[in-house]
Amino acid sequence: MKIIIIGGGPAGYMGAIRASQLGMSVTLIEKDELGGTCLNRGCVPTKALLQAASVYSEVTKEAAEWGIETGVTNVDTAKLYDKKINIVEQLRKGVKFLMDSNKIEVISGTAQVVADGKVKIKENGQEIDADKILVCTGSVAARLPIPGIEYALSSDDVLSAPVEAKKIAIIGGGVIGVELALFFAKMGSEVTIYEYMSALVAMMDTDISKQLLMQVKRFGVKVQLQAAVKEIRKNEAGFEVEALIKEKPGTACFDKVIACTGRKPFLGDVFAEGVTPNENIRLAGDAAGGIQLAHFASAQAVNIVEEWAGRKPQYNMNVVPQCIYTAPEAASVGLREQDCKEPVKIGMYRINGNAKSLILGENSGFVKTIFSEATGRLLGAHIVAPHATDMIGELAVAVANGLTQPQIASVIHPHPTVCESIGESVNW
């Protein structure tokens, strides 16, 4: 079977690898760099910057708590971004190695599906035939129709070059907005988040939203909830942001404005006129809409390829961990408490009693587990704690396999670790 994959992000390259493993002949077409948004303009560079901010915060603030005197600390932002670039390039080479070792043909160019089973490379007119076509063209930053929004930087802009500013406005309090707010706040900028909803990261469990609001404020971030930005104006000093905050008008001045109002699927003209997705032409990842997470995209693409190969899909797409790289981290899987439609039992353990969390300088956070009252099975889990993004995998396995409270409680967790908080949250 011959398969063409358009787009070399997490969905594209993971789908390509699995297709090759299943004996398919695979051609992957990428118009930019392998790795897609996640590796080049999203997950990886964001986390690299957050790591740099954490190191800076530890040296300038937290070291003193341990009696370590560091003196004056300067930040060379050019070197900081060079480090980020080096990490991205190393991982990009790793993706290229995987393509080569799995004998996947990689073509650089802009692809268009011109008919069922036929793709054209726009740059040279080359046409390639295939039995199946998988479109993984990702997403682009969404722009709200706000007058003056053209003055705002996107997350792509922030990740591509250093932003020097003392006062920064971030429009949008979702995952990207909160992570960038913490980066700039830790690096010494005054940051204000404007969030239209009544909570930060409103897609998460309400306890996570409340906890993260307290956490970002701890780093000096000012948060305006129920804030509708009406206009951005450029002036001699920088930019004015006019907003209705809980229906009360207000204006504030900033050096830079960053729009973090989500991302939308990008298809461009990948489909020629009259061509639409069908059983042999599928969409995966951000391009398909829905959950915009790299690991979800990869799993979705792999499942599609396995269906084409006549196999049972590998991944359970109903259990998808979500992670936020805040300080401390937040992570979630399964049902939120506010979504439960049956009686539940809640396990809640506060990390101020966890030895490893206190050693790491964190005393505010929790592990929350939600169990069905009728069956005892774990329905959802929500964490705000150091290493939460690493810990959530254990609870994802538990949710996916319908483990009960006694089954999870029977597991011995090592001490002292943050993950033993999981055991505490189910030890009733």
C-alpha positions as CSV (number, residue, x, y, z in Angstrom):
1,M,0.0,0.0,0.0
2,K,1.3,3.5,-0.9
3,I,0.6,6.3,1.5
4,I,1.2,10.0,1.2
5,I,1.4,12.2,4.3
6,I,1.1,15.9,4.0
7,G,2.8,17.7,6.9
8,G,5.8,16.6,9.1
9,G,4.6,17.5,12.5
10,P,3.8,15.0,15.4
11,A,0.8,13.6,13.5
12,G,2.6,13.4,10.2
13,Y,5.9,11.9,11.2
14,M,4.5,9.5,13.8
15,G,1.9,8.4,11.2
16,A,4.6,7.9,8.7
17,I,6.8,5.8,11.0
18,R,3.8,3.6,11.9
19,A,2.9,3.2,8.3
20,S,6.4,2.1,7.4
21,Q,6.5,-0.3,10.3
22,L,3.3,-1.9,8.9
23,G,4.9,-2.4,5.5
24,M,3.5,0.5,3.6
25,S,5.4,2.6,1.1
26,V,5.5,6.1,2.6
27,T,6.1,9.6,1.2
28,L,6.0,12.6,3.6
29,I,5.7,16.1,2.1
30,E,6.7,19.1,4.3
31,K,6.8,22.6,3.1
32,D,8.8,24.0,6.0
33,E,10.8,22.1,8.7
34,L,10.2,18.6,10.1
35,G,8.6,18.6,13.6
36,G,5.7,21.0,12.8
37,T,4.4,23.6,15.2
38,C,5.1,21.6,18.3
39,L,8.8,21.3,17.7
40,N,9.6,24.5,15.9
41,R,7.1,27.1,17.2
42,G,5.2,25.5,20.1
43,C,5.6,22.9,22.8
44,V,9.4,22.5,22.7
45,P,10.6,26.1,22.4
46,T,8.1,27.3,24.9
47,K,9.3,24.7,27.5
48,A,12.9,25.6,26.7
49,L,12.2,29.3,27.5
50,L,10.3,28.3,30.7
51,Q,13.3,26.2,31.8
52,A,15.5,29.2,31.3
53,A,13.1,31.4,33.3
54,S,13.1,28.8,36.1
55,V,16.9,28.7,36.2
56,Y,17.0,32.5,36.4
57,S,14.4,32.6,39.2
58,E,16.3,29.9,41.1
59,V,19.5,31.9,40.9
60,T,18.1,35.3,41.6
61,K,15.5,34.5,44.2
62,E,15.3,30.9,45.5
63,A,19.0,30.4,46.0
64,A,18.9,32.9,48.8
65,E,16.5,30.8,50.8
66,W,19.2,28.1,50.9
67,G,21.9,30.5,52.0
68,I,23.5,30.7,48.5
69,E,24.6,34.2,47.6
70,T,24.9,34.7,43.8
71,G,25.4,38.5,43.4
72,V,24.4,40.4,40.2
73,T,22.9,38.2,37.5
74,N,22.6,39.3,33.9
75,V,20.6,37.7,31.1
76,D,22.0,37.4,27.7
77,T,18.8,36.9,25.7
78,A,20.7,36.1,22.5
79,K,22.4,33.2,24.2
80,L,19.1,32.1,25.8
81,Y,17.5,31.9,22.4
82,D,20.5,30.2,20.9
83,K,20.1,27.5,23.5
84,K,16.5,27.1,22.6
85,I,17.4,26.9,18.9
86,N,20.1,24.3,19.5
87,I,17.5,22.1,21.4
88,V,15.0,22.4,18.5
89,E,17.7,21.7,15.9
90,Q,18.9,18.6,17.8
91,L,15.3,17.2,18.0
92,R,14.7,18.1,14.3
93,K,17.7,16.1,13.3
94,G,16.3,13.2,15.4
95,V,13.0,13.3,13.4
96,K,15.0,13.3,10.1
97,F,17.0,10.3,11.4
98,L,13.7,8.5,12.1
99,M,12.5,9.2,8.6
100,D,15.7,7.9,7.1
101,S,15.9,4.8,9.3
102,N,12.3,3.9,8.5
103,K,12.9,4.4,4.8
104,I,10.4,7.2,4.5
105,E,10.8,9.4,1.4
106,V,10.7,13.1,2.5
107,I,9.9,15.7,-0.1
108,S,10.3,19.4,0.6
109,G,7.4,21.3,-1.0
110,T,3.8,22.5,-0.8
111,A,1.4,19.7,-1.5
112,Q,-2.2,19.8,-2.8
113,V,-4.6,16.9,-3.1
114,V,-5.8,17.3,-6.7
115,A,-7.9,14.1,-6.8
116,D,-8.6,10.9,-4.9
117,G,-5.2,9.2,-4.7
118,K,-3.2,12.0,-6.4
119,V,-1.1,14.8,-4.8
120,K,0.7,17.6,-6.7
121,I,3.8,19.4,-5.5
122,K,3.1,23.1,-6.3
123,E,6.7,24.2,-6.7
124,N,7.6,21.8,-9.5
125,G,4.3,20.4,-10.7
126,Q,5.3,16.8,-9.8
127,E,2.3,14.5,-9.3
128,I,2.4,11.5,-7.0
129,D,-0.1,8.7,-6.8
130,A,-1.1,6.9,-3.6
131,D,-3.7,4.5,-2.2
132,K,-4.2,6.7,0.9
133,I,-3.6,10.3,1.8
134,L,-3.2,11.6,5.3
135,V,-3.4,15.4,5.7
136,C,-1.6,16.7,8.8
137,T,-1.1,20.4,8.0
138,G,-1.4,21.6,11.6
139,S,-2.7,24.9,12.9
140,V,-1.9,28.6,12.9
141,A,-2.4,31.3,15.6
142,A,-5.9,32.6,15.6
143,R,-6.5,36.4,15.6
144,L,-9.6,37.9,17.1
145,P,-11.3,40.8,15.2
146,I,-10.0,43.4,17.6
147,P,-9.2,46.9,16.1
148,G,-5.4,47.2,16.3
149,I,-4.8,43.5,16.7
150,E,-2.1,43.8,14.1
151,Y,0.1,45.6,16.7
152,A,0.1,42.4,18.8
153,L,2.8,39.8,18.7
154,S,1.7,36.2,18.3
155,S,3.2,33.3,20.2
156,D,5.1,32.4,17.1
157,D,6.7,35.9,17.1
158,V,7.7,35.5,20.8
159,L,9.3,32.1,20.2
160,S,11.2,33.2,17.2
161,A,13.0,36.2,18.6
162,P,13.7,37.8,22.0
163,V,11.1,40.3,23.3
164,E,12.5,43.1,25.4
165,A,9.7,44.8,27.4
166,K,9.2,46.0,31.0
167,K,5.4,46.0,30.7
168,I,3.6,43.3,28.7
169,A,-0.1,42.7,28.1
170,I,-1.1,39.1,27.2
171,I,-4.6,38.7,25.6
172,G,-5.8,35.3,26.5
173,G,-5.5,33.3,29.6
174,G,-5.4,29.8,28.2
175,V,-2.4,27.4,28.3
176,I,-0.2,29.5,26.0
177,G,-1.1,32.8,27.6
178,V,-0.4,31.5,31.1
179,E,2.9,29.8,30.2
180,L,4.2,32.9,28.5
181,A,3.0,35.1,31.3
182,L,5.1,33.1,33.8
183,F,8.1,33.2,31.5
184,F,8.1,37.0,31.3
185,A,7.2,37.5,34.9
186,K,10.1,35.3,36.1
187,M,12.4,37.2,33.8
188,G,11.4,40.5,35.5
189,S,8.7,42.0,33.3
190,E,5.4,43.3,34.6
191,V,2.7,41.2,33.0
192,T,-1.1,41.6,32.8
193,I,-3.3,38.9,31.4
194,Y,-6.7,39.8,29.8
195,E,-9.0,36.8,29.8
196,Y,-12.5,36.9,28.4
197,M,-13.8,34.0,30.6
198,S,-14.3,34.1,34.3
199,A,-11.3,31.7,35.0
200,L,-7.8,31.1,33.7
201,V,-7.4,27.9,31.6
202,A,-11.2,27.5,31.7
203,M,-11.1,24.2,29.9
204,M,-9.5,22.6,33.0
205,D,-11.1,21.4,36.2
206,T,-12.2,24.3,38.4
207,D,-9.8,23.5,41.1
208,I,-6.9,23.7,38.7
209,S,-8.1,27.0,37.4
210,K,-8.4,28.5,40.9
211,Q,-5.0,27.2,41.9
212,L,-3.3,28.6,38.8
213,L,-4.8,32.0,39.3
214,M,-3.2,32.0,42.8
215,Q,0.1,30.8,41.4
216,V,0.5,33.4,38.6
217,K,-0.4,36.1,41.0
218,R,2.4,34.8,43.3
219,F,4.9,35.7,40.5
220,G,3.4,39.2,40.2
221,V,1.2,38.6,37.2
222,K,-1.9,40.8,37.2
223,V,-5.0,39.0,36.0
224,Q,-8.1,40.6,34.5
225,L,-10.9,38.1,34.2
226,Q,-14.1,38.7,32.3
227,A,-12.1,41.2,30.3
228,A,-13.1,41.9,26.7
229,V,-10.4,43.8,24.8
230,K,-12.0,46.4,22.6
231,E,-9.0,48.0,20.9
232,I,-5.2,48.2,20.8
233,R,-3.8,51.6,20.0
234,K,-0.2,52.5,19.2
235,N,1.3,55.6,20.7
236,E,4.7,57.2,21.3
237,A,5.3,55.3,24.6
238,G,4.1,51.9,23.3
239,F,0.6,50.6,23.1
240,E,-2.7,51.3,24.9
241,V,-5.1,48.4,25.6
242,E,-8.7,49.4,26.0
243,A,-10.9,46.8,27.6
244,L,-14.2,46.2,29.3
245,I,-13.4,44.5,32.6
246,K,-16.5,43.1,34.2
247,E,-18.3,45.5,32.0
248,K,-16.3,48.5,33.3
249,P,-14.2,50.4,30.8
250,G,-10.5,50.7,31.4
251,T,-7.3,51.6,29.6
252,A,-3.7,50.6,30.4
253,C,-0.3,51.2,28.6
254,F,2.2,48.6,27.7
255,D,5.5,48.2,25.9
256,K,4.4,45.1,24.1
257,V,1.1,43.2,23.5
258,I,1.0,39.5,22.9
259,A,-2.1,37.8,21.5
260,C,-2.6,34.2,22.8
261,T,-6.1,33.6,21.7
262,G,-5.7,30.0,20.6
263,R,-5.0,28.3,17.3
264,K,-7.1,27.2,14.4
265,P,-6.8,24.4,11.8
266,F,-4.7,25.3,8.8
267,L,-5.7,23.8,5.5
268,G,-5.0,26.6,3.1
269,D,-5.7,25.3,-0.4
270,V,-4.4,21.8,0.4
271,F,-7.6,20.4,-1.3
272,A,-8.2,21.3,-4.9
273,E,-11.7,22.3,-5.9
274,G,-14.1,19.4,-5.7
275,V,-11.8,17.3,-3.5
276,T,-13.0,16.5,0.0
277,P,-11.9,14.2,2.8
278,N,-13.2,10.6,2.6
279,E,-12.2,7.1,3.8
280,N,-9.0,7.3,1.7
281,I,-8.2,11.0,2.4
282,R,-8.2,11.6,6.1
283,L,-7.3,14.5,8.4
284,A,-5.2,14.1,11.6
285,G,-3.9,16.4,14.3
286,D,-4.7,20.1,14.6
287,A,-5.8,20.1,11.0
288,A,-8.7,17.9,11.9
289,G,-10.0,20.3,14.6
290,G,-10.8,19.3,18.1
291,I,-8.1,18.6,20.7
292,Q,-4.9,20.5,19.9
293,L,-2.2,18.5,21.6
294,A,0.9,16.9,20.0
295,H,0.4,13.5,21.7
296,F,-3.3,13.4,20.6
297,A,-2.2,14.3,17.1
298,S,0.3,11.5,17.0
299,A,-2.1,8.9,18.4
300,Q,-4.8,10.0,16.0
301,A,-2.5,9.6,13.0
302,V,-1.3,6.2,14.1
303,N,-4.8,5.0,14.6
304,I,-5.8,6.0,11.1
305,V,-2.8,4.2,9.6
306,E,-3.6,1.1,11.6
307,E,-7.3,1.2,10.4
308,W,-6.0,1.4,6.8
309,A,-3.8,-1.6,7.5
310,G,-6.9,-3.6,8.7
311,R,-5.7,-3.5,12.3
312,K,-7.4,-2.6,15.5
313,P,-6.4,1.0,16.5
314,Q,-3.8,1.1,19.2
315,Y,-4.8,4.2,21.1
316,N,-7.8,5.0,23.3
317,M,-8.7,8.4,22.1
318,N,-11.1,9.0,25.0
319,V,-8.3,9.3,27.6
320,V,-6.1,12.2,26.7
321,P,-3.7,13.8,29.3
322,Q,-3.4,17.6,29.3
323,C,-0.4,19.4,30.7
324,I,0.4,23.0,31.6
325,Y,4.0,23.9,32.3
326,T,3.4,26.4,35.0
327,A,5.2,26.7,38.4
328,P,4.3,24.2,39.7
329,E,3.1,22.3,36.8
330,A,-0.6,21.3,36.2
331,A,-1.9,18.2,34.5
332,S,-5.3,16.6,34.0
333,V,-6.9,13.4,32.6
334,G,-10.4,12.1,32.3
335,L,-13.5,13.9,33.6
336,R,-13.5,17.2,35.3
337,E,-15.6,17.4,38.5
338,Q,-18.0,19.9,36.9
339,D,-18.7,17.4,34.1
340,C,-19.6,14.4,36.2
341,K,-23.2,13.4,35.8
342,E,-23.2,10.7,38.4
343,P,-22.5,10.7,42.2
344,V,-18.7,10.7,42.7
345,K,-16.2,10.5,45.5
346,I,-13.4,13.0,45.6
347,G,-9.9,12.3,46.9
348,M,-7.9,15.4,47.6
349,Y,-4.4,15.6,48.9
350,R,-2.6,19.0,49.4
351,I,1.1,18.9,48.6
352,N,2.0,21.1,51.6
353,G,2.3,17.7,53.4
354,N,4.6,16.2,50.8
355,A,8.3,16.1,51.7
356,K,9.7,16.3,48.1
357,S,7.4,19.2,47.2
358,L,8.6,21.2,50.2
359,I,12.2,20.4,49.3
360,L,11.5,21.7,45.8
361,G,10.2,24.9,47.3
362,E,6.5,24.3,46.6
363,N,3.8,24.2,49.3
364,S,0.8,25.0,47.3
365,G,-0.9,22.5,45.1
366,F,-2.8,19.2,45.1
367,V,-3.6,15.8,43.7
368,K,-7.3,15.4,43.1
369,T,-8.9,12.0,42.1
370,I,-12.5,11.5,41.1
371,F,-14.2,8.1,41.5
372,S,-17.6,6.8,40.5
373,E,-19.6,6.2,43.6
374,A,-21.4,3.3,42.0
375,T,-18.4,1.4,40.5
376,G,-15.4,2.8,42.4
377,R,-13.6,3.4,39.1
378,L,-11.3,6.4,38.6
379,L,-13.1,8.8,36.3
380,G,-10.6,11.7,36.3
381,A,-7.5,13.1,38.0
382,H,-6.2,16.6,38.3
383,I,-2.8,17.7,39.6
384,V,-1.0,20.9,40.5
385,A,2.4,20.0,41.8
386,P,6.1,19.7,40.9
387,H,6.5,17.1,38.1
388,A,2.7,17.0,37.6
389,T,3.2,16.5,33.8
390,D,5.3,13.4,34.5
391,M,2.9,12.0,37.2
392,I,-0.3,12.2,35.1
393,G,0.8,9.3,32.9
394,E,0.2,6.9,35.8
395,L,-3.3,8.2,36.3
396,A,-4.0,8.1,32.6
397,V,-3.3,4.4,32.7
398,A,-5.7,4.1,35.6
399,V,-8.5,5.9,33.9
400,A,-8.0,4.1,30.6
401,N,-8.2,0.7,32.4
402,G,-11.0,1.5,34.8
403,L,-8.9,1.0,37.9
404,T,-10.7,1.4,41.2
405,Q,-9.8,3.2,44.4
406,P,-8.6,0.1,46.2
407,Q,-6.5,-1.0,43.2
408,I,-4.7,2.3,43.0
409,A,-4.3,2.5,46.8
410,S,-2.7,-0.9,46.8
411,V,0.3,0.5,44.8
412,I,3.4,1.4,46.9
413,H,4.9,4.7,45.8
414,P,8.5,5.5,46.6
415,H,9.4,8.1,49.3
416,P,10.3,10.9,49.2
417,T,8.7,11.7,45.8
418,V,6.0,13.9,44.6
419,C,4.2,10.9,43.0
420,E,3.5,9.4,46.4
421,S,0.9,12.2,46.6
422,I,-1.2,10.0,44.2
423,G,-1.3,7.3,46.8
424,E,-2.2,9.8,49.5
425,S,-5.1,11.1,47.4
426,V,-6.7,7.7,47.3
427,N,-5.9,6.5,50.8
428,W,-9.2,6.9,52.5
